Amino acid sequence: MIDRTSPSSASTAATSRTEAAEPHANVKTVRHIEYTVMEGDTLWDIAYAHLGDALRWPRIYALNKDRVQSDGVRLRDPDLLKPGWQLTIPVSDRHPASSATIPVPDGPPPDSVAEPPSDSPASPRPAPARRPVTDRQVTGRNVLSTPRQDDGAADRKVEMEAASGSATIGFGEASLIGITAAAGLLAARRYWYVQQRRRREPDAQVPALSPLVDKAAQAAHAAAQPRRSHDPEALITRRTPPQQPRSADTVTIGVSDNAEVPVDVLATTGGCTWTGPGAEDAARSLLTGVLTAAERQRPAPPHTKAVVTEDTADRLLPGLPPQFTALTQTTDTAQAVRIAEQHLVTHARAQQDRDTPTAGPATADSADETEPGALLLLATPDAAHLGQVQALAARSQPGVLIVLTLDVPLSGAEHWNIAADGTTTRPDAHPQHPSHLKLFHLTPDAGRDMTEVLLGAHGQRPHLRILPDQRPPARDSQPKSTAADDSEGEPAPAAPYPNTASRPQQTKPVRLHVLGPITLYARGHAEPVGTNLRPEVHEFLALLATHPTGLLATDIADKLHLEPDNASNALKNLRRAVRRALRAATGITAQEFILLQGELHKLHPELVETDLEDFTRTLKEEFSPPKDSAHDALPAAREALVHYRGPFAQGADYLWADAIREHLTTQATDVALRLAHRAEHATAAPQQRDTILTLLEHLGALHPDHERLTQHAIRLYQAAGRHDAARHAYTRLERHLADLGLELDPATQALIAPRTPTRRMG
């Protein structure tokens, strides 16, 4: 411990310095020293004195914020330090052998560490107090480096980290997958949301995605973002993104030297055999990689397919149907061999067609249509079929055929012994193939999580062969009749749905819209404010709008992917940007628009209102159980949907917002679906039916791929005799689903197809 008031502090400091003053004292070392806070100290000054750069104060704060001090208090506010507190300081700079007194200059620090003005997004200092600080009293000369001393090295380090981000995503000891497979899982995750929305019954619970899937999707999403050069003037610093995934048709099996290894390394003449405690987990990851690659290529056909026997598939990925996207299951090994042989024949014919001159020039599109791609044969052959598999393995070729067996060695095959963590060493190294690599691996639970998402992306459920008759209970789609049957005393028709230019009356100085594009309004003015705010400020505001009771700083940093060492500084810059914009727009300078209670951030409830809060409050108040009839529910539905002008944070690609967006979309569409269902099964007045159709048209324009909305709209159009409008709604849905590689539900097709030849003929 170093105490400036204690005579022993000099000897302690000298001992600490002596440890660094070795023959290699110029080498960068990492160590920690204890420091006792004195009156007037700030983290800015301490970082300037000990770390050589005042902007590194967040490192000291992060290291000590959870430490209980002698008075029982913790460091919660970086602007508040109490004398007598002990701080652990991470000293990791270069220390020359000749050490000496290190005072802070009496004048202001260099320009690079001066407190930025209020209109600058640069990193702020914790407190304005500055005074000379004497650190260690030993003989020698002043050796304090300036804060700009290592700026070039820091910039180069950031660029190197951005270029060499991790290629893998680990889930503790359970599993490890590559960023390429995670990118396919991200695509499947978004298809999963589409399927949940288009076929979901009103009021049905939407299952939640597993944390494993969310973590993989977050990494893939970060990797897909455009790389940005290090900008010292940036408002916030994001975490180093992972490596970008390989092309959509690539399947990877592992990583070597932080680079993903493609599946073609398995295409060796004679095949490949995997054995060892990690073979099954690696094979499970391999099949998942084939399926996730297919998701990235939708709606085009997959380039790499796999064939596997049913018993092997049940061990690795139970619940998949016999034929699922890029995976085909066979009853036995002989059938799998026949499929592989037919694949080779198809390849040979395609090669012959390419070599044979044609009358017209061949196009790239026609070549892609006839290209059969690669096939992976994964088997555990018995003695009766071992010869067939060996003969097929002799024809293995990259991009054409890969033969892989589990725990059954083939004559002449390459043998890989896989440890439980996926590590494997190939005995016969090849110049183009890595001899030492770590295979991706998935535990059964992790594989099950991914399988559910892949199936959900195609509107399917796990197929359990053990209990083939077990099905989910039929959902009652015919609710009991309600008071909507009594249409007497119908009120006057409601006004048409308000156009997008109108807004609810503003009651607070600031109104934040997050349903639709993120927009700020001040003092009731029609024109938005803060249009020049950076995208990260809009994201920060949208995140706080979804948590009206507040959100901890650590949770905000995690969702915004902030650098841990600079998270506190980044959040301070975000608060400053909001404060600057809203104070200029409202004229309120005495209050904060974002309240900070310890580490809890929240929008000021007396200064800021949100359309999200109004939307949820209206649904909660107006759609209470006593209001069951359409007579009561219709005005409430219109009032709620006035606030719903689009999906949450429309136009912004925030992965953390996907689940929130789907939840709010579900709430909005459920309102219209319930009303439409009642109107169809009750004698609804034409005026009431037209109002419900207006709501369906509004939501259908926002969510053109929502199949149940379109089904109800078609039925109501037909009941009103508006068959052209029904056909238009059907065609629009068909077009949007085709863009996603999806097909119409048979129930939707039945609404239009039978009427086509009879309605408009003659």
C-alpha positions in Angstrom: 0.0 0.0 0.0 1.3 3.5 -0.9 0.3 6.2 1.5 1.5 9.7 0.8 1.2 10.7 4.4 3.2 7.7 5.7 7.0 7.6 6.0 6.9 4.0 4.8 5.3 4.9 1.5 8.7 5.7 0.0 10.2 2.4 0.9 7.1 0.6 -0.4 7.3 2.5 -3.6 11.0 1.8 -3.9 10.4 -1.9 -3.5 7.7 -1.8 -6.1 10.0 0.0 -8.4 12.9 -2.3 -7.7 10.9 -5.2 -8.9 10.6 -3.6 -12.3 14.2 -2.4 -12.5 15.6 -5.6 -13.7 17.7 -6.1 -16.8 14.5 -6.4 -18.8 12.7 -3.5 -17.1 11.8 -2.0 -20.5 9.6 -5.0 -21.3 5.9 -4.4 -20.7 4.8 -5.9 -17.4 1.4 -6.2 -15.8 1.2 -5.7 -12.0 -1.0 -4.0 -9.5 -0.2 -1.5 -6.8 -2.3 -0.3 -3.8 -3.0 3.4 -3.5 -4.6 5.4 -0.7 -6.9 8.2 -1.8 -6.2 11.7 -0.4 -8.3 14.8 -0.2 -8.9 16.2 -3.7 -8.0 13.1 -5.6 -9.8 12.2 -8.8 -9.6 9.1 -11.0 -8.5 11.4 -13.8 -5.5 12.5 -11.8 -4.6 9.1 -10.5 -4.8 7.6 -14.0 -2.6 10.4 -15.3 0.0 9.8 -12.6 0.1 6.0 -12.6 -0.9 4.9 -16.1 0.5 7.8 -18.0 -2.9 8.7 -19.6 -5.8 10.3 -17.8 -8.2 8.8 -20.3 -7.5 5.4 -18.7 -9.4 6.2 -15.6 -12.2 3.7 -16.5 -9.7 0.9 -16.0 -9.2 1.9 -12.4 -12.9 2.4 -11.8 -13.8 -1.1 -13.3 -11.2 -2.8 -11.1 -12.4 -1.1 -7.9 -16.1 -0.5 -8.3 -17.1 -3.7 -6.4 -14.5 -3.4 -3.7 -15.8 -2.8 -0.2 -13.8 0.0 1.5 -13.0 0.3 5.2 -16.1 2.4 5.8 -18.3 -0.3 4.3 -19.0 1.8 1.1 -18.3 0.9 -2.5 -17.1 3.0 -5.3 -20.3 3.6 -7.2 -19.8 7.1 -8.7 -16.5 7.7 -10.5 -16.8 11.4 -9.5 -16.9 10.6 -5.8 -13.7 9.5 -4.0 -13.3 9.6 -0.3 -10.0 10.1 1.5 -8.7 6.9 3.0 -10.1 4.6 0.4 -7.7 2.0 -1.1 -7.6 1.5 -4.8 -5.9 -1.2 -6.8 -4.2 0.3 -9.8 -3.3 -1.8 -12.8 0.2 -0.7 -13.8 1.0 -2.2 -17.2 3.1 0.4 -19.0 6.8 0.2 -19.8 8.9 1.2 -16.9 12.5 2.3 -17.6 15.2 1.1 -15.2 15.9 4.6 -14.0 12.9 5.6 -11.8 12.3 8.8 -10.0 9.8 11.3 -8.7 6.7 11.4 -10.9 4.9 14.7 -10.3 1.9 15.9 -12.3 2.8 19.3 -13.9 1.5 22.4 -12.2 -0.1 23.5 -15.4 -2.9 21.9 -17.3 -2.3 18.5 -19.0 -1.7 18.2 -22.7 -4.5 19.0 -25.0 -5.3 15.3 -25.6 -6.5 14.9 -22.0 -8.1 18.2 -21.4 -11.8 18.1 -20.5 -13.7 18.3 -23.7 -16.3 21.1 -24.1 -20.0 20.2 -23.6 -20.6 20.0 -27.3 -17.8 17.5 -27.9 -18.4 13.8 -27.9 -14.9 13.1 -26.6 -14.4 11.2 -23.4 -15.2 13.3 -20.3 -13.2 13.3 -17.1 -14.8 12.2 -13.9 -14.5 15.5 -12.0 -13.2 19.0 -12.7 -10.8 19.2 -9.8 -7.2 19.2 -10.7 -4.1 19.6 -8.6 -0.4 18.4 -8.6 0.0 14.8 -7.4 3.3 13.4 -6.1 3.4 9.7 -6.6 6.6 8.1 -5.5 9.6 9.9 -3.9 12.8 8.1 -5.0 16.1 9.4 -6.4 16.3 10.0 -10.1 14.5 12.0 -12.8 11.0 12.6 -14.0 9.9 9.9 -16.4 6.2 10.5 -16.8 5.1 9.9 -20.4 2.6 12.1 -22.1 -0.9 10.8 -22.8 -0.3 10.9 -26.5 2.9 8.8 -26.2 1.2 5.4 -27.1 -1.6 6.7 -29.3 -0.1 5.3 -32.4 0.4 1.9 -30.8 -3.1 1.9 -29.4 -4.6 2.7 -32.8 -2.6 -0.1 -34.4 -3.7 -2.5 -31.7 -7.4 -1.7 -32.3 -6.9 -2.2 -36.0 -5.2 -5.5 -35.5 -7.9 -6.7 -33.1 -10.6 -5.8 -35.5 -8.8 -7.6 -38.3 -8.1 -10.7 -36.2 -11.3 -11.1 -34.2 -12.3 -14.5 -32.9 -13.6 -17.0 -35.4 -15.3 -19.2 -32.8 -18.2 -18.8 -30.4 -17.8 -20.8 -27.2 -20.5 -21.8 -24.7 -18.4 -22.7 -21.7 -17.4 -26.4 -21.6 -20.6 -27.4 -23.5 -20.0 -26.5 -27.1 -18.0 -24.5 -29.6 -19.2 -23.4 -33.0 -17.8 -21.2 -35.8 -18.9 -17.8 -36.8 -19.9 -19.2 -40.2 -22.4 -21.6 -38.6 -23.6 -18.8 -36.3 -24.4 -16.7 -39.3 -26.6 -19.5 -40.6 -28.2 -19.7 -37.2 -28.9 -16.0 -37.3 -30.7 -16.4 -40.6 -32.7 -19.3 -39.2 -33.5 -17.2 -36.1 -35.1 -14.5 -38.2 -37.0 -17.1 -40.3 -38.2 -18.6 -37.0 -39.7 -15.3 -36.0 -41.5 -15.0 -39.4 -43.0 -18.5 -39.0 -44.1 -17.8 -35.4 -45.8 -14.7 -36.5 -47.6 -15.9 -39.7 -49.2 -19.0 -38.2 -49.6 -18.1 -34.6 -53.0 -18.2 -33.0 -54.1 -15.1 -31.0 -53.2 -15.3 -27.3 -50.9 -18.3 -27.8 -47.6 -18.2 -26.0 -44.5 -17.7 -28.2 -41.7 -19.9 -27.0 -38.5 -18.2 -26.1 -35.2 -18.8 -27.8 -32.4 -20.4 -25.8 -29.5 -18.2 -24.5 -27.2 -20.4 -26.6 -29.0 -19.4 -29.8 -29.1 -15.8 -28.7 -25.4 -15.7 -28.0 -24.5 -17.2 -31.3 -26.8 -14.8 -33.1 -25.3 -11.8 -31.4 -21.8 -12.8 -32.4 -22.9 -13.4 -36.0 -24.8 -10.1 -36.1 -21.7 -8.2 -34.8 -19.5 -9.9 -37.4 -21.9 -8.9 -40.2 -21.7 -5.2 -39.3 -19.4 -3.1 -41.5 -15.9 -2.6 -40.2 -15.0 0.9 -39.0 -11.6 2.3 -38.5 -10.7 3.4 -35.1 -12.0 6.9 -34.6 -10.7 8.7 -31.4 -13.6 11.2 -31.7 -16.3 8.4 -31.8 -19.1 8.7 -29.3 -18.7 5.2 -28.0 -16.3 2.3 -28.6 -17.7 -1.0 -29.5 -16.3 -4.4 -28.7 -13.9 -5.9 -31.2 -16.3 -7.8 -33.6 -15.6 -11.4 -34.5 -14.2 -12.4 -37.9 -16.6 -12.2 -40.8 -18.1 -15.5 -41.8 -17.2 -17.3 -44.9 -19.4 -17.4 -48.0 -22.9 -18.6 -47.6 -22.3 -22.0 -49.2 -19.3 -22.8 -47.0 -19.5 -25.5 -44.3 -16.7 -25.4 -41.7 -15.7 -28.1 -39.3 -13.2 -26.4 -36.9 -10.5 -23.7 -36.4 -6.8 -23.7 -36.9 -4.6 -20.6 -36.1 -7.9 -18.7 -35.5 -9.1 -19.4 -39.1 -12.0 -21.6 -39.9 -11.3 -24.9 -41.7 -13.7 -25.9 -44.5 -15.3 -29.3 -44.7 -13.4 -30.1 -47.9 -10.4 -31.2 -45.8 -12.4 -34.4 -45.1 -12.7 -35.2 -48.8 -9.6 -37.4 -48.9 -9.3 -40.5 -51.1 -10.3 -43.5 -49.0 -12.6 -41.4 -46.7 -12.1 -40.3 -43.1 -12.9 -41.9 -39.8 -13.5 -40.1 -36.5 -13.0 -41.8 -33.2 -12.5 -40.7 -29.6 -14.7 -39.2 -26.9 -15.4 -36.0 -28.9 -16.3 -37.7 -32.2 -20.0 -37.7 -31.7 -20.2 -34.1 -30.6 -18.0 -33.0 -33.6 -20.3 -35.0 -35.9 -23.3 -33.2 -34.4 -21.7 -29.9 -35.1 -20.9 -30.9 -38.6 -24.5 -31.8 -39.4 -25.6 -28.5 -37.8 -23.1 -26.7 -40.0 -24.6 -28.2 -43.1 -28.1 -27.2 -42.1 -27.1 -23.6 -41.1 -25.3 -23.2 -44.4 -28.6 -24.1 -46.1 -30.4 -21.4 -44.1 -28.0 -18.7 -45.5 -28.7 -19.8 -49.0 -32.5 -19.7 -48.9 -34.5 -19.6 -51.0 -31.8 -21.0 -53.3 -31.0 -24.7 -53.0 -28.2 -25.7 -50.6 -24.7 -26.3 -52.1 -23.7 -28.9 -49.6 -26.1 -31.7 -48.5 -25.8 -34.6 -46.1 -27.2 -38.1 -46.1 -27.2 -40.1 -42.8 -29.0 -43.2 -41.5 -31.9 -42.8 -39.2 -30.2 -44.4 -36.2 -27.2 -42.1 -36.5 -29.5 -39.0 -37.0 -31.4 -40.0 -33.8 -28.2 -40.1 -31.9 -26.9 -36.7 -33.2 -29.9 -34.5 -34.0 -33.2 -36.2 -32.8 -36.4 -34.7 -33.9 -35.6 -34.0 -37.6 -38.0 -35.3 -40.3 -36.6 -37.8 -42.8 -36.2 -35.1 -45.4 -35.2 -31.7 -44.1 -33.6 -29.0 -46.3 -30.0 -30.2 -46.8 -30.3 -33.4 -44.7 -31.7 -36.8 -45.9 -32.2 -39.7 -43.6 -32.2 -43.3 -44.9 -33.5 -46.5 -43.3 -30.1 -48.3 -43.7 -26.6 -47.8 -45.0 -27.3 -49.5 -48.3 -29.9 -46.8 -49.2 -27.5 -44.0 -48.2 -24.8 -45.5 -50.5 -27.3 -45.6 -53.4 -28.1 -41.9 -52.9 -24.3 -41.1 -52.9 -23.8 -43.2 -56.0 -26.7 -41.4 -57.8 -25.1 -38.1 -56.7 -21.8 -39.1 -58.4 -23.8 -39.9 -61.6 -25.5 -36.5 -61.5 -22.1 -34.8 -61.1 -20.7 -36.8 -64.0 -23.6 -35.7 -66.2 -23.3 -32.1 -65.2 -19.5 -32.2 -66.0 -20.3 -33.8 -69.4 -22.8 -31.1 -70.1 -20.3 -28.4 -69.3 -17.7 -30.0 -71.5 -20.1 -30.4 -74.4 -20.4 -27.3 -76.6 -23.9 -26.0 -77.0 -25.6 -24.0 -79.7 -26.0 -21.0 -77.4 -23.7 -19.5 -74.8 -24.1 -21.0 -71.4 -25.2 -18.6 -68.7 -24.1 -18.6 -65.0 -27.7 -19.0 -64.0 -28.2 -22.2 -66.0 -24.9 -23.6 -64.6 -26.0 -23.0 -61.1 -29.3 -24.7 -61.8 -27.5 -27.9 -62.9 -24.7 -27.8 -60.3 -25.4 -30.7 -57.9 -23.0 -29.4 -55.2 -21.3 -31.5 -52.6 -22.6 -34.5 -50.6 -21.5 -35.6 -47.2 -22.1 -39.3 -46.3 -22.0 -39.8 -42.6 -22.4 -43.4 -41.5 -21.6 -46.0 -39.0 -21.6 -49.0 -41.3 -21.9 -52.6 -40.1 -19.9 -55.5 -41.5 -22.4 -56.2 -44.2 -22.1 -52.7 -45.7 -18.5 -51.9 -44.9 -17.3 -52.9 -48.4 -19.8 -50.7 -50.1 -18.8 -47.7 -48.0 -15.1 -48.3 -48.7 -15.7 -48.5 -52.4 -17.6 -45.2 -52.3 -14.9 -43.6 -50.1 -12.3 -44.3 -52.8 -14.1 -41.8 -55.0 -14.1 -38.9 -52.4 -13.4 -35.6 -54.0 -13.5 -32.0 -52.7 -16.7 -30.3 -53.7 -18.2 -33.6 -54.9 -18.3 -36.3 -52.2 -17.2 -36.6 -48.6 -17.3 -40.0 -46.8 -17.1 -39.9 -43.0 -17.5 -42.8 -40.6 -17.9 -42.7 -36.9 -16.0 -45.2 -34.7 -15.7 -47.7 -37.7 -12.3 -47.4 -39.4 -12.1 -47.9 -43.2 -9.2 -49.5 -44.9 -7.1 -46.7 -46.3 -9.1 -44.0 -44.6 -7.6 -41.0 -42.7 -8.0 -41.6 -39.0 -8.8 -38.7 -36.6 -8.8 -39.2 -32.9 -10.9 -36.4 -31.3 -10.6 -35.4 -27.7 -13.6 -34.4 -25.6 -12.9 -30.7 -26.3 -12.7 -31.2 -30.1 -8.9 -31.1 -30.3 -7.5 -33.5 -32.9 -4.1 -34.1 -34.4 -3.8 -35.6 -37.9 -0.9 -38.0 -38.2 -0.4 -37.4 -41.9 0.0 -33.7 -42.3 -0.6 -32.2 -45.8 0.9 -28.8 -46.9 -2.6 -27.5 -47.7 -4.4 -29.1 -44.7 -3.8 -28.2 -41.1 -2.2 -31.0 -39.1 -3.5 -29.6 -35.8 -7.0 -28.2 -35.4 -9.8 -27.9 -33.0 -13.1 -29.2 -34.3 -16.4 -27.5 -33.5 -18.5 -29.6 -31.1 -22.0 -29.5 -29.7 -23.4 -31.3 -26.7 -26.9 -33.0 -27.2 -28.6 -30.1 -25.3 -26.9 -27.5 -27.5 -27.8 -29.5 -30.6 -31.4 -29.7 -29.5 -31.6 -25.9 -29.1 -30.3 -25.4 -32.6 -32.5 -28.1 -34.0 -35.6 -26.4 -32.6 -34.7 -23.1 -34.2 -34.0 -24.7 -37.6 -37.3 -26.6 -37.5 -39.1 -23.5 -36.4 -37.6 -21.5 -39.3 -39.6 -23.9 -41.6 -42.8 -23.9 -39.6 -42.2 -27.4 -38.3 -42.0 -29.1 -34.9 -39.6 -31.8 -33.7 -40.6 -35.2 -35.1 -40.3 -37.8 -32.4 -40.2 -41.3 -33.8 -40.4 -42.9 -30.3 -43.9 -41.6 -29.8 -45.3 -41.1 -33.3 -48.9 -40.6 -32.1 -48.0 -37.9 -29.6 -49.2 -34.6 -30.9 -49.9 -31.2 -29.3 -53.5 -30.8 -28.2 -55.7 -29.3 -30.8 -56.3 -25.6 -30.2 -59.9 -24.5 -30.1 -60.1 -21.9 -32.9 -63.8 -21.4 -32.3 -64.2 -19.3 -29.1 -67.5 -19.1 -27.4 -70.0 -16.7 -28.7 -69.8 -13.3 -27.0 -72.0 -10.3 -26.6 -71.0 -9.3 -30.2 -74.0 -11.3 -31.4 -76.2 -8.5 -30.3 -75.8 -5.9 -32.9 -78.7 -3.7 -31.8 -78.1 -0.2 -30.8 -74.9 -0.1 -32.9 -73.0 3.2 -32.3 -72.1 5.6 -35.1 -69.3 4.3 -37.3 -65.9 5.2 -36.1 -63.7 7.6 -38.0 -61.3 6.2 -40.4 -57.9 5.1 -39.1 -55.8 8.2 -38.6 -53.1 8.8 -41.1 -49.5 8.6 -40.2 -49.0 12.4 -40.0 -51.3 12.8 -37.0 -49.9 12.2 -33.5 -51.5 11.8 -30.0 -51.5 15.0 -28.0 -48.2 15.5 -26.2 -48.4 16.1 -22.5 -44.7 16.2 -21.5 -41.8 18.3 -22.8 -40.3 15.4 -24.8 -42.1 12.6 -26.7 -40.1 9.6 -27.9 -41.5 7.4 -30.7 -40.0 3.9 -30.9 -43.0 2.2 -32.6 -41.8 2.9 -36.2 -38.7 4.9 -36.8 -37.0 6.3 -33.7 -38.1 9.9 -33.5 -38.0 12.7 -30.9 -40.5 15.5 -30.5 -40.3 18.5 -28.2 -43.0 20.8 -26.8 -45.7 19.4 -29.1 -44.1 20.7 -32.3 -44.9 18.7 -35.5 -41.3 18.6 -36.7 -39.0 16.1 -35.0 -35.9 17.2 -33.1 -32.5 15.6 -32.8 -32.4 14.4 -36.3 -28.6 14.9 -36.4 -28.1 12.6 -33.4 -25.8 9.7 -34.0 -27.3 6.2 -34.5 -25.9 5.0 -31.2 -27.8 7.7 -29.3 -31.1 6.6 -30.9 -30.3 3.0 -30.0 -29.6 4.1 -26.4 -32.9 5.9 -26.2 -34.8 3.0 -27.7 -33.3 0.6 -25.2 -34.3 2.9 -22.2 -37.8 3.2 -23.6 -38.2 -0.6 -23.3 -37.2 -0.5 -19.7 -39.2 2.3 -18.1 -38.2 1.2 -14.6 -34.5 1.5 -15.5 -31.6 -0.6 -16.7 -28.3 -1.2 -15.1 -25.1 0.1 -16.8 -23.7 -3.4 -17.2 -26.8 -4.5 -19.0 -26.7 -1.5 -21.3 -23.1 -2.1 -22.1 -23.8 -5.7 -22.9 -26.7 -4.9 -25.3 -24.8 -2.1 -27.0 -21.6 -4.2 -27.2 -19.5 -1.5 -25.5 -15.8 -2.1 -24.7 -15.7 -3.2 -21.0 -12.8 -0.9 -20.2 -14.5 2.1 -21.7 -18.2 1.4 -20.9 -18.6 4.0 -18.1 -17.1 6.7 -20.3 -19.2 5.7 -23.3 -22.4 5.8 -21.3 -21.4 9.3 -20.0 -21.0 10.4 -23.6 -24.4 9.1 -24.5 -26.1 10.9 -21.6 -24.3 14.0 -22.6 -25.4 13.8 -26.2 -29.1 13.4 -25.1 -28.8 16.2 -22.6 -27.3 18.6 -25.2 -29.9 17.9 -27.8 -33.0 18.0 -25.6 -31.9 21.0 -23.6 -31.5 22.9 -26.9 -35.0 21.7 -28.0 -36.9 22.3 -24.8 -35.0 25.0 -23.0 -34.9 22.9 -19.8 -31.5 23.2 -18.4 -32.0 22.5 -14.7 -33.0 18.9 -15.0 -31.6 15.7 -16.5 -33.6 13.8 -19.1 -31.9 10.6 -18.2 -31.9 9.9 -14.5 -28.8 8.2 -13.1 -29.4 6.4 -9.7 -26.2 4.7 -8.9 -25.7 2.5 -12.0 -29.4 2.5 -12.9 -30.3 4.5 -16.0 -33.9 5.5 -16.8 -35.8 8.2 -18.8 -37.1 10.9 -16.6 -40.8 10.1 -16.1 -41.9 13.7 -15.7 -40.0 15.0 -18.8 -40.1 12.2 -21.3 -43.1 10.2 -22.6 -43.0 7.4 -25.1 -45.5 5.9 -27.6 -44.5 2.5 -26.3 -45.7 3.3 -22.8 -49.0 4.7 -24.2 -49.5 1.6 -26.3 -48.9 -0.9 -23.5 -51.0 1.1 -21.0 -54.0 1.3 -23.4 -53.9 -2.5 -24.1 -53.7 -3.2 -20.4 -56.5 -0.8 -19.4 -58.9 -1.2 -22.3 -58.7 -4.9 -22.9 -59.4 -6.1 -19.4 -61.6 -9.2 -19.0 -64.9 -7.4 -18.5 -64.7 -5.9 -22.0 -65.5 -9.0 -24.0 -67.8 -7.6 -26.7 -66.7 -6.1 -30.0 -68.9 -3.1 -29.1 -66.5 -2.3 -26.2 -63.2 -3.6 -27.8 -63.3 -1.8 -31.1 -62.8 1.8 -29.8 -60.1 0.5 -27.5 -58.4 -1.3 -30.4 -58.4 1.9 -32.5 -57.0 3.9 -29.6 -54.2 1.3 -29.0 -53.3 1.0 -32.7 -53.0 4.8 -33.0 -49.7 4.4 -31.3 -48.5 1.5 -33.4 -47.0 3.1 -36.5 -44.6 0.4 -37.3 -42.4 -2.3 -35.8 -40.2 -1.4 -32.9 -37.2 0.7 -34.0 -38.2 0.3 -37.6 -35.2 0.6 -40.0 -32.6 -0.1 -37.3 -30.8 -3.4 -37.1 -30.5 -4.0 -33.4 -30.3 -7.7 -32.5 -31.4 -7.1 -28.9 -34.6 -5.6 -30.3 -35.7 -8.6 -32.3 -37.5 -10.3 -29.5 -39.0 -7.0 -28.3 -40.1 -6.2 -31.8 -41.8 -9.6 -32.2 -43.5 -9.3 -28.8 -45.0 -5.8 -29.7 -46.0 -7.0 -33.1 -47.8 -9.9 -31.5 -49.7 -7.6 -29.2 -50.8 -5.3 -32.0 -51.8 -8.1 -34.4 -53.6 -10.0 -31.6 -55.9 -7.0 -31.1 -57.0 -7.1 -34.8 -57.2 -10.8 -35.0 -59.6 -11.1 -32.1 -61.8 -8.4 -33.5 -61.8 -10.0 -37.0 -62.5 -13.4 -35.5 -65.6 -12.1 -33.7 -66.8 -10.2 -36.8 -66.6 -13.4 -38.9 -68.5 -15.5 -36.4 -71.1 -12.9 -35.4 -73.5 -10.8 -37.3 -71.4 -7.7 -37.4 -72.8 -4.5 -38.8 -71.3 -3.3 -42.1 -69.9 -0.2 -40.5 -68.2 -2.2 -37.8 -66.8 -4.7 -40.3 -65.4 -1.8 -42.4 -63.7 -0.4 -39.3 -62.1 -3.7 -38.6 -61.0 -4.0 -42.2 -59.3 -0.6 -41.9 -57.3 -1.9 -38.9 -56.4 -5.1 -40.8 -55.3 -3.0 -43.8 -53.1 -0.8 -41.6 -51.4 -3.8 -39.9 -51.2 -5.7 -43.2 -49.3 -2.8 -44.8 -46.8 -2.9 -41.9 -46.5 -6.7 -41.8 -47.3 -8.0 -45.3 -46.0 -11.5 -44.5 -48.4 -12.0 -41.6 -50.6 -14.8 -43.0 -53.3 -14.9 -40.4 -54.0 -11.2 -40.8 -54.4 -11.7 -44.5 -56.7 -14.7 -44.0 -59.1 -12.7 -41.9 -58.9 -9.7 -44.3 -59.7 -12.0 -47.3 -62.8 -13.5 -45.5 -64.1 -10.1 -44.5 -63.5 -8.7 -48.0 -65.5 -11.6 -49.5 -68.3 -11.2 -46.9 -68.5 -7.5 -48.1 -68.5 -8.6 -51.8 -65.1 -7.0 -52.4 -63.5 -9.9 -54.2 -61.0 -7.8 -56.1 -59.6 -6.6 -52.8 -59.5 -10.2 -51.5 -57.5 -11.3 -54.6 -55.1 -8.3 -54.1 -54.5 -9.2 -50.5 -53.9 -12.9 -51.5 -51.4 -11.9 -54.3 -49.5 -9.5 -52.0 -49.1 -12.2 -49.3 -48.0 -14.8 -51.9 -45.4 -12.4 -53.3 -43.9 -11.5 -49.9 -43.7 -15.1 -48.8 -42.1 -16.1 -52.1 -39.4 -13.5 -51.4 -38.7 -15.3 -48.1 -38.7 -18.8 -49.8 -41.9 -19.7 -48.1 -45.2 -21.1 -49.5 -48.8 -20.2 -48.6 -50.6 -22.3 -46.1 -53.2 -24.6 -47.6 -55.9 -22.9 -45.6 -55.0 -19.6 -47.3 -54.9 -21.2 -50.7 -58.4 -22.6 -50.1 -59.8 -19.1 -49.6 -59.1 -18.0 -53.2 -58.4 -21.0 -55.4 -61.9 -22.6 -55.4 -63.5 -19.2 -56.2 -61.2 -18.3 -59.1 -62.9 -20.3 -61.8 -66.5 -19.5 -60.8 -66.5 -15.9 -59.7 -65.2 -14.0 -62.7 -66.1 -16.3 -65.5 -68.8 -15.5 -68.0 
